Amino acid sequence: MDIKAYKHSALIKRGLIFLAIIIIISTIIYTQRLVNQLREESTKLVNFYAETFVKATTEYETGDFSFIFEEIVKKMSVPMIISKKEHSLPVNWIRIDVEQNEAGQVDTTEIIELMSQMDKANDPIPLEYDNTNLGYIHYGDTKLIRRLELLPYIEIIMVTLFIFLGYLGFHFIRSSEKQSIWVGMAKETAHQLGTPLSSLMGWTEVIKEELDNKEYIDEITKDLNRLKKIANRFSKIGSTPKLERSALRPIIKSAIDYYRKRLPQLGHSVDLTYDVDEDLEVEINGDLFSWAIENMVKNSIDASKDGEAFVKVKASGKDEKVIIDIIDNGKGIAKKNWKNIFRPGFSSKRRGWGLGLSLTKRIIEKYHNGKVFVKSSKPNRKTVIRTIIS
């Protein structure tokens, strides 16, 4: 089956991420430009008021700047602090948030700290007249500028949250649709197989009574029983299967023996072996789990070539978990496709439907709470597909 869809899917995801990054960076740059322009305007405004302040103070001999400060800059939106010297105590301030105590007094330590922060952002403007320094104006960003600085980050958080919630909703709907399709196909397949199988089983009994040589009929009966078993497997998809404590060795032996007899028909010369402890048991549904094992064994056989080709199944218990490795020396799996091979529709075979390993993953992970993944793969040397069941 053509796998271009998966390549395009990855490219589309990367493209969307890249586009999102460009939008975020553009938003931050644009907002920062606006902030810088507003800061320049604030600086010009503060300079203008500084000149006005100096001119106004020279007309008062008392040296009381409070009245002038209040009248001149009372309506300014720029937070400002006036001090006698550059690093001295503040004399007046406006548009800064400081708390007062019960006596209505202000903690000057807090104002000095704010003044220090203002000086780090903007150089204090000296109040000079006729070579005489009257003090300094310390100023910071207006509330509008501070809000603008936060705006792109708020937008990013909101957009990210929206995308995340949208993704969760879309993923839930998509998963539900996939589940419905899987269950519908499985149930319909089981239903369609049921009627002709019942009829064929009846006809084989009739033929047995009329023929002396029952060898061929016995083989046909075995294949019919096999089809009946497959139909039974499909009927269990979508329902909650019953799990039982079962010996693992007979299940794997049955899968290996089944394909050993059919290797000549498959056009392969592959050495099939298995290594499973006699006493190894696991909580599984026998019909579905054996189906998953058969799918993985068949996949390894298809990947193998004639000659020194082999497929090995190894199972062992460790830390209350059962680990099953299906190993072959076939053509291998590219690392970028380690996850793709378990996706519906993905297949490297020209005539493959890409459903076998996808179905295997559903059986192992959905019905048995296990894991199945590609542990390693080296072309023509060793590929390991691992299954872990608790």
C-alpha positions in Angstrom: 0.0 0.0 0.0 1.2 3.5 -0.8 2.7 5.1 2.4 2.9 8.7 1.0 0.0 9.7 3.2 2.1 9.2 6.3 5.0 11.2 4.9 2.7 14.0 3.9 1.0 13.8 7.3 4.4 14.3 9.0 5.2 17.2 6.6 1.9 18.9 7.3 2.5 18.6 11.1 5.9 20.1 10.8 4.5 22.8 8.5 1.8 23.7 11.0 4.3 23.9 13.8 6.7 26.0 11.8 3.7 28.3 10.8 2.7 28.6 14.5 6.3 29.5 15.5 6.4 32.2 12.8 3.0 33.7 14.0 4.2 33.7 17.6 7.6 35.4 16.7 5.8 37.9 14.4 3.3 38.8 17.2 6.1 39.3 19.7 8.2 41.4 17.4 5.3 43.6 16.3 4.2 44.1 19.9 7.7 44.9 21.0 7.9 47.5 18.3 4.8 49.1 19.6 6.2 49.1 23.1 9.4 50.7 22.0 7.5 53.4 20.1 5.3 54.1 23.2 8.5 54.2 25.3 10.0 56.8 23.0 6.9 58.9 23.2 6.9 58.5 27.0 10.6 59.7 27.1 9.8 62.7 25.0 6.8 63.5 27.2 8.9 63.2 30.4 11.6 65.4 28.8 9.0 68.0 27.9 7.6 68.0 31.5 11.2 68.1 32.9 11.8 71.3 30.9 8.5 72.8 32.0 9.1 71.8 35.5 12.5 73.5 35.6 11.1 76.7 34.1 8.3 76.7 36.5 10.4 76.1 39.6 12.7 79.0 38.8 9.7 81.3 39.3 9.3 80.2 42.9 11.9 81.2 45.5 10.5 79.0 48.2 11.9 75.8 46.7 8.7 74.0 47.4 8.2 71.8 44.4 5.2 69.9 45.6 2.6 72.3 44.3 4.3 72.6 41.0 4.8 68.9 40.6 1.1 68.2 41.4 -0.1 70.9 39.0 2.2 70.2 36.1 2.3 66.4 36.0 -0.9 65.4 37.9 -2.6 64.1 34.8 0.4 62.3 33.3 0.0 58.5 32.8 3.8 57.9 33.2 4.8 56.7 36.7 7.4 59.2 37.9 9.5 59.8 41.0 11.4 63.1 41.7 14.5 63.1 43.9 16.9 65.9 45.0 19.9 63.8 43.9 20.4 60.9 41.6 20.4 58.2 44.3 18.9 60.2 47.2 15.5 59.8 48.9 12.4 60.6 46.8 10.8 63.9 47.2 7.6 63.4 45.2 6.0 60.6 43.1 3.0 60.0 41.0 1.3 57.0 39.3 3.1 54.4 41.4 1.3 51.8 43.6 2.6 52.0 47.2 0.8 50.9 50.3 0.2 53.3 53.2 0.2 52.3 56.8 -2.5 53.1 59.3 -1.1 56.6 59.9 -1.3 57.3 56.2 2.5 57.2 55.7 4.4 55.5 52.9 7.4 53.1 53.3 10.1 55.0 51.4 12.1 51.8 51.1 9.6 50.4 48.6 9.7 53.7 46.6 13.5 53.6 46.5 13.3 50.0 45.2 10.9 51.1 42.5 13.1 54.1 41.7 16.0 51.7 41.2 14.0 49.5 38.9 13.0 52.6 36.9 16.7 53.6 36.5 17.5 50.2 35.1 14.9 50.6 32.4 15.3 54.3 31.7 18.1 56.7 32.6 16.9 59.4 35.1 16.4 62.8 33.5 18.3 65.7 35.3 16.4 68.9 36.2 19.0 71.6 35.3 18.7 75.3 35.2 21.5 77.7 34.6 24.2 75.0 35.4 22.3 74.2 38.6 20.9 70.8 39.3 17.5 70.9 40.8 17.0 67.1 41.0 16.1 64.1 38.9 13.0 62.6 37.4 12.9 58.8 37.4 10.2 57.3 35.3 8.9 53.8 34.2 6.5 52.2 31.8 2.9 53.2 31.8 0.2 50.6 32.5 -0.6 50.5 28.8 3.0 49.5 27.9 3.1 46.9 30.6 -0.2 45.4 29.3 1.1 45.4 25.8 4.2 43.6 26.8 2.1 40.8 28.4 -0.4 40.7 25.5 1.5 38.4 23.1 2.2 35.9 25.9 -1.5 36.0 26.9 -2.4 35.4 23.3 0.0 32.5 23.0 -1.4 30.9 26.1 -5.0 31.3 24.9 -4.2 30.0 21.4 -2.2 27.1 22.8 -5.1 26.2 25.2 -7.6 26.5 22.3 -5.5 24.3 20.1 -4.9 21.8 22.9 -8.6 21.5 23.7 -9.5 21.4 20.0 -6.9 18.6 19.5 -8.4 16.6 22.5 -11.9 17.0 21.1 -10.8 16.0 17.6 -8.8 13.1 18.9 -11.7 11.8 20.9 -14.1 12.1 17.9 -11.5 10.5 15.6 -10.9 7.6 18.1 -14.6 7.0 18.5 -15.0 6.9 14.7 -12.1 4.5 14.3 -13.5 2.3 17.1 -16.9 2.3 15.4 -15.4 1.4 12.0 -13.3 -1.4 13.6 -16.2 -2.9 15.5 -18.5 -2.6 12.5 -16.1 -4.3 10.1 -15.3 -7.0 12.5 -18.9 -7.8 13.4 -20.0 -7.7 9.7 -17.0 -10.0 8.7 -18.0 -12.5 11.4 -21.6 -12.4 10.3 -20.8 -12.9 6.6 -18.5 -15.8 7.4 -21.0 -17.5 9.7 -23.6 -18.7 7.2 -21.3 -20.2 4.5 -19.2 -21.9 7.2 -22.1 -23.6 8.8 -23.2 -24.8 5.4 -19.7 -26.1 4.5 -19.3 -27.9 7.8 -22.6 -29.7 7.0 -21.4 -30.7 3.5 -18.1 -32.1 4.8 -20.1 -34.5 7.1 -22.1 -35.6 4.1 -18.9 -36.1 2.0 -17.2 -38.1 4.8 -20.0 -40.6 4.7 -19.7 -41.2 0.9 -15.9 -41.3 0.6 -13.6 -44.1 1.9 -10.5 -41.9 1.9 -11.1 -39.2 4.5 -7.6 -37.7 4.5 -8.5 -34.8 2.3 -11.7 -34.3 4.1 -9.9 -34.1 7.4 -7.6 -31.4 6.0 -10.6 -29.4 4.7 -12.3 -29.8 8.1 -9.2 -28.4 9.8 -9.2 -25.3 7.5 -13.0 -24.9 8.1 -12.4 -25.0 11.8 -9.7 -22.5 11.3 -12.1 -20.2 9.5 -14.6 -20.7 12.2 -12.0 -19.7 14.8 -11.3 -16.5 12.7 -14.9 -15.7 12.6 -15.1 -16.1 16.4 -12.2 -13.8 16.8 -13.8 -11.1 14.7 -17.0 -11.4 16.7 -15.1 -10.5 19.9 -13.8 -7.2 18.5 -15.6 -4.3 20.2 -16.8 -6.4 23.2 -15.0 -6.8 26.5 -13.2 -10.2 26.1 -12.9 -12.5 29.1 -9.3 -12.9 30.3 -8.1 -16.2 31.8 -4.9 -17.4 33.3 -3.4 -19.4 30.4 -0.2 -21.2 29.6 1.7 -19.2 27.0 3.7 -22.0 25.4 0.8 -23.9 23.7 -0.4 -20.6 22.1 2.9 -19.8 20.6 3.5 -23.4 19.6 0.1 -23.5 17.8 1.0 -20.3 15.8 4.5 -21.7 14.9 3.1 -25.1 13.9 0.3 -23.5 11.8 2.8 -21.5 9.7 5.4 -24.3 9.4 2.8 -26.4 7.5 2.1 -23.5 5.2 5.5 -22.2 4.5 5.8 -24.0 1.1 2.4 -22.5 0.1 3.7 -19.0 1.2 6.8 -19.4 -1.0 9.2 -19.1 1.9 12.0 -21.2 3.3 12.2 -19.9 6.8 13.5 -21.6 10.0 10.7 -21.1 12.6 11.6 -21.7 16.2 10.3 -20.8 19.6 11.7 -20.7 23.2 9.0 -20.5 25.9 9.1 -21.8 29.5 6.7 -24.6 30.2 5.4 -22.9 33.4 5.0 -19.4 31.9 1.4 -18.2 32.3 -0.3 -14.9 31.5 -3.8 -13.4 31.9 -5.1 -13.3 28.4 -8.0 -14.0 26.1 -6.7 -17.1 24.2 -8.4 -16.5 20.9 -7.5 -12.8 20.5 -4.0 -13.1 21.9 -3.1 -16.1 19.6 -4.4 -13.9 16.7 -2.0 -11.1 17.7 0.9 -13.6 17.9 0.0 -15.1 14.5 -0.1 -11.6 12.9 3.4 -10.7 14.2 4.8 -14.1 13.1 3.3 -13.8 9.7 4.7 -10.3 9.4 8.2 -11.5 10.2 7.9 -14.4 7.7 6.8 -12.0 4.9 9.9 -9.8 5.8 12.2 -12.8 5.5 14.0 -14.1 2.4 14.9 -17.6 1.4 18.2 -19.1 2.4 19.4 -18.4 5.9 16.2 -16.7 7.0 14.8 -17.3 10.4 12.0 -16.2 12.7 12.3 -16.9 16.5 9.8 -16.4 19.2 11.2 -16.0 22.7 9.2 -15.5 25.9 10.3 -14.9 29.4 8.9 -13.7 32.7 10.5 -10.7 34.6 9.2 -8.6 37.5 5.6 -10.0 37.2 5.7 -9.2 33.5 5.8 -11.4 30.4 8.1 -10.3 27.6 7.6 -11.8 24.2 10.2 -11.1 21.4 9.6 -12.0 17.8 12.9 -11.9 16.0 13.8 -12.2 12.3 16.7 -11.4 10.0 14.5 -9.9 7.3 14.7 -6.6 5.5 14.2 -4.6 8.6 12.1 -1.5 9.5 13.3 2.1 9.0 13.4 3.9 12.4 11.0 6.6 11.1 8.4 3.9 10.6 8.7 2.1 13.9 5.4 3.7 15.0 3.9 3.9 11.6 3.8 0.1 11.1 1.1 -0.2 13.8 -1.1 2.5 12.2 -4.1 1.4 10.1 -3.5 1.5 6.4 0.3 1.5 6.6 2.1 -1.3 4.8 5.4 -1.7 3.0 3.9 -4.5 0.9 2.7 -3.8 -2.5 -0.6 -5.5 -1.9 -0.8 -5.1 1.9 -3.8 -3.6 3.6 -1.9 -2.4 6.7 -4.4 -3.9 9.1 -2.6 -6.9 10.7 -0.2 -5.1 13.0 -2.7 -2.4 13.7 -5.2 -5.0 14.8 -2.4 -6.6 16.9 -1.7 -3.3 18.7 -5.4 -3.0 19.5 -5.6 -6.5 20.9 -2.4 -6.2 23.0 -3.0 -2.6 24.3 -6.7 -2.2 24.4 -7.8 -5.7 25.5 -4.8 -6.8 27.5 -3.4 -3.5 28.8 0.0 -4.4 27.4 2.5 -2.8 25.1 3.8 -3.7 21.6 6.6 -1.9 19.8 9.7 -2.2 17.7 12.6 -2.7 20.1 15.3 -2.7 17.4 15.9 -3.2 13.7 19.0 -3.7 11.6 18.3 -4.6 8.0 19.1 -8.3 7.1 20.5 -8.8 10.5 18.0 -8.6 13.3 14.6 -7.0 13.9 12.9 -7.4 17.3 9.2 -6.7 17.9 8.5 -6.8 21.6 5.3 -7.4 23.5 5.0 -6.8 27.2 2.0 -8.1 29.2 1.6 -7.5 33.0 
